Amino acid sequence: MQRFDIITGGTARDILESNREKVLDIVRNTYLHHSAGEAVNPDSHFLRFPGNSDSRIIALPAHLGANVRFAGLKWIASFPENTKSGIPRASAVLILNDYETGYPVACIEAATISSARTAASAALAARALRPGGYGGTRIAVVGAGVIARNIANYLHTAGCTPDSYVVHDLDEFSGNALADHIDQTQGVPVDFTADRAAALEAETIVFATTALQPYVAKPFEAGQLVLNISLRDLEPRVILAAQNILDDVGHCLKASTSPHLAEQASGSRDFVTGTLADVLNNLVTLDPGRPVVFSPFGLGVLDLAVGVFILHEAHESESSLRIPDFFGETERW
Ligand SMILES: NC(=O)c1ccc[n+]([C@@H]2O[C@H](COP(=O)([O-])OP(=O)(O)OC[C@H]3O[C@@H](n4cnc5c(N)ncnc54)[C@H](O)[C@@H]3O)[C@@H](O)[C@H]2O)c1
């Protein structure tokens, strides 16, 4: 009899929060497997709605071979107006399929997975792209929502703790809430600023806004590292003036991301320096005389790998909800 389990967000969150180092390893290894051709990560499919251009639901199918051998689908909704009623913008489920039979084996609450894998990607890039470390530097966070909070947590776990933080958000309440979170969890000096230009002078800048159109026009300087997680804040000239590290070139040059707009503006992909896997494999030499921008489109295979880890942990601790008789057709004849 095929087994089917549901794993709640609370269970997934507890597993993820006590295993951040492990999640960093899983995400790192998954980038390397993806780069070695051991993953299948087709294009994401965007469902958009007439009369509601800000909202979308995205399907991210993926298969990971290597030592994981699962397939799956993340189905993630983004409704930015939700935050006005105090609920998160993003909500999601992840379906895991057994690779031998194709059967779905679990449904896991996945907004938690999505923010953890996104934050782990940002922290891995932060560690790899500033190998000298974060002592004596400042990190600016532009956009202070759920993703930014997770990134701050993972930067700390990855050892990327700066001398100080500065937080900028159009919404002062959100900005101050993130500043309080960083103060309480990391104990480093942290200020809120309404002055975006001042924030953009930090050595490292994390963009985690919900901007749909670019609004940053001034190129960054040598020595600055930009974690372009929200993907649509930077004008093409800012991308073209930088060295650009992507998670996956084909994925990232789509859907009107800043690198996609830069490709359209320049007519080529020459501005792409390499992928994060190239950096992790020491295949990229960065020029210290130019800024670096990391743009991750967000790969379904990362959700899959983190979801499989949660499934194993939940089975081990018997914290999943097993659904008896989930499947109706149980006999061939
Ligand atoms: N690249 C990836 O893999 C990946 C994965 C998940 C989420 N994301 C992106 O991360 C972003 C943040 O997601 P979230 O769940 O934290 O959203 P959220 O709504 O919780 O927070 C976004 C914050 O950004 C602020 N903001 C919006 N526009 C701004 C601007 N121009 N300047 C300053 N602040 C601004 C908002 O006030 C809000 O506080 C989204 O764009 C989402 O699509 C990327």
The ligand as an SDF file (V2000), in Angstrom:
LIG
                    3D

 44 48  0  0  0  0  0  0  0  0999 V2000
   14.7760   34.8150   -6.1110 N   0  0  0  0  0  0  0  0  0  0  0  0
   14.1070   33.9350   -5.3940 C   0  0  0  0  0  0  0  0  0  0  0  0
   14.4210   32.7280   -5.3720 O   0  0  0  0  0  0  0  0  0  0  0  0
   12.9550   34.3740   -4.5470 C   0  0  0  0  0  0  0  0  0  0  0  0
   12.2670   33.4230   -3.7620 C   0  0  0  0  0  0  0  0  0  0  0  0
   11.2340   33.8640   -2.9400 C   0  0  0  0  0  0  0  0  0  0  0  0
   10.8640   35.2100   -2.9550 C   0  0  0  0  0  0  0  0  0  0  0  0
   11.5170   36.0840   -3.7690 N   0  0  0  0  0  0  0  0  0  0  0  0
   11.1410   37.4920   -3.8340 C   0  0  0  0  0  0  0  0  0  0  0  0
   11.4570   38.1260   -2.5980 O   0  0  0  0  0  0  0  0  0  0  0  0
   10.6800   39.3080   -2.5110 C   0  0  0  0  0  0  0  0  0  0  0  0
   10.2370   39.5610   -1.0850 C   0  0  0  0  0  0  0  0  0  0  0  0
    9.2970   38.5940   -0.6840 O   0  0  0  0  0  0  0  0  0  0  0  0
    8.5750   38.6760    0.7700 P   0  0  0  0  0  0  0  0  0  0  0  0
    7.7930   37.4360    0.9190 O   0  0  0  0  0  0  0  0  0  0  0  0
    9.5730   39.0410    1.8000 O   0  0  0  0  0  0  0  0  0  0  0  0
    7.5880   39.9070    0.5330 O   0  0  0  0  0  0  0  0  0  0  0  0
    6.8990   40.8370    1.6490 P   0  0  0  0  0  0  0  0  0  0  0  0
    5.7000   41.4140    1.0010 O   0  0  0  0  0  0  0  0  0  0  0  0
    6.7790   40.0770    2.9290 O   0  0  0  0  0  0  0  0  0  0  0  0
    8.0010   41.9860    1.8870 O   0  0  0  0  0  0  0  0  0  0  0  0
    8.3830   42.8750    0.8840 C   0  0  0  0  0  0  0  0  0  0  0  0
    8.7560   44.1950    1.5460 C   0  0  0  0  0  0  0  0  0  0  0  0
    9.3180   45.0500    0.5530 O   0  0  0  0  0  0  0  0  0  0  0  0
    8.8620   46.3720    0.7870 C   0  0  0  0  0  0  0  0  0  0  0  0
    9.0020   47.1190   -0.4540 N   0  0  0  0  0  0  0  0  0  0  0  0
    8.2880   46.9630   -1.5980 C   0  0  0  0  0  0  0  0  0  0  0  0
    8.7770   47.7960   -2.5520 N   0  0  0  0  0  0  0  0  0  0  0  0
    9.8350   48.4550   -1.9930 C   0  0  0  0  0  0  0  0  0  0  0  0
   10.7640   49.4160   -2.4710 C   0  0  0  0  0  0  0  0  0  0  0  0
   10.7010   49.8910   -3.7170 N   0  0  0  0  0  0  0  0  0  0  0  0
   11.7230   49.8750   -1.6130 N   0  0  0  0  0  0  0  0  0  0  0  0
   11.7930   49.4110   -0.3440 C   0  0  0  0  0  0  0  0  0  0  0  0
   10.9330   48.4970    0.1700 N   0  0  0  0  0  0  0  0  0  0  0  0
    9.9750   48.0240   -0.6610 C   0  0  0  0  0  0  0  0  0  0  0  0
    7.4380   46.1960    1.2720 C   0  0  0  0  0  0  0  0  0  0  0  0
    6.9910   47.3350    2.0090 O   0  0  0  0  0  0  0  0  0  0  0  0
    7.5650   44.9330    2.1500 C   0  0  0  0  0  0  0  0  0  0  0  0
    7.8310   45.2500    3.5040 O   0  0  0  0  0  0  0  0  0  0  0  0
    9.5410   39.1550   -3.5400 C   0  0  0  0  0  0  0  0  0  0  0  0
    9.7940   39.9940   -4.6470 O   0  0  0  0  0  0  0  0  0  0  0  0
    9.6460   37.7120   -3.9750 C   0  0  0  0  0  0  0  0  0  0  0  0
    9.1920   37.4980   -5.2950 O   0  0  0  0  0  0  0  0  0  0  0  0
   12.5730   35.7030   -4.5500 C   0  0  0  0  0  0  0  0  0  0  0  0
  1  2  1  0
  2  3  2  0
  2  4  1  0
  4  5  1  0
  4 44  2  0
  5  6  2  0
  6  7  1  0
  7  8  2  0
  8  9  1  0
  8 44  1  0
  9 10  1  0
  9 42  1  0
 10 11  1  0
 11 12  1  0
 11 40  1  0
 12 13  1  0
 13 14  1  0
 14 15  2  0
 14 16  1  0
 14 17  1  0
 17 18  1  0
 18 19  2  0
 18 20  1  0
 18 21  1  0
 21 22  1  0
 22 23  1  0
 23 24  1  0
 23 38  1  0
 24 25  1  0
 25 26  1  0
 25 36  1  0
 26 27  1  0
 26 35  1  0
 27 28  2  0
 28 29  1  0
 29 30  1  0
 29 35  2  0
 30 31  1  0
 30 32  2  0
 32 33  1  0
 33 34  2  0
 34 35  1  0
 36 37  1  0
 36 38  1  0
 38 39  1  0
 40 41  1  0
 40 42  1  0
 42 43  1  0
M  CHG  2   8   1  16  -1
M  END
$$$$
